[in-house]
């Protein structure tokens, strides 16, 4: 293979002048991976909420876990963190387009 037809994927220059194209490859690929992780976390949180609604505590009066203050607190904390992660993911690619790359053009 002639060297003129090869390139280093990590150092390659793009021919597109778009905000996402200016990002390093590892950063550009992190957005889809982050979205996948947030989706998995949302599914896990939904499953835990369903379980808390159905499962009762054996030590006290058979009340459902959803009525237990520490469980509600932890579920709320996890829900807020998930919303914050989703908001950060929504905001980050958009803010990348408003910043000038280092060295300026």
Buried (B, 14 or more C-beta within 10 A) or exposed (E): EEEEEEEEEEEEEEEEEEBEEBBEEEEBEBBEEBBEEBEEBBEEBEEBBEEBEEEBEEEEEEEEBBBBEEBEEEBEEBEEEBEEBBEEBEEEBEEBEEEEEEEEE
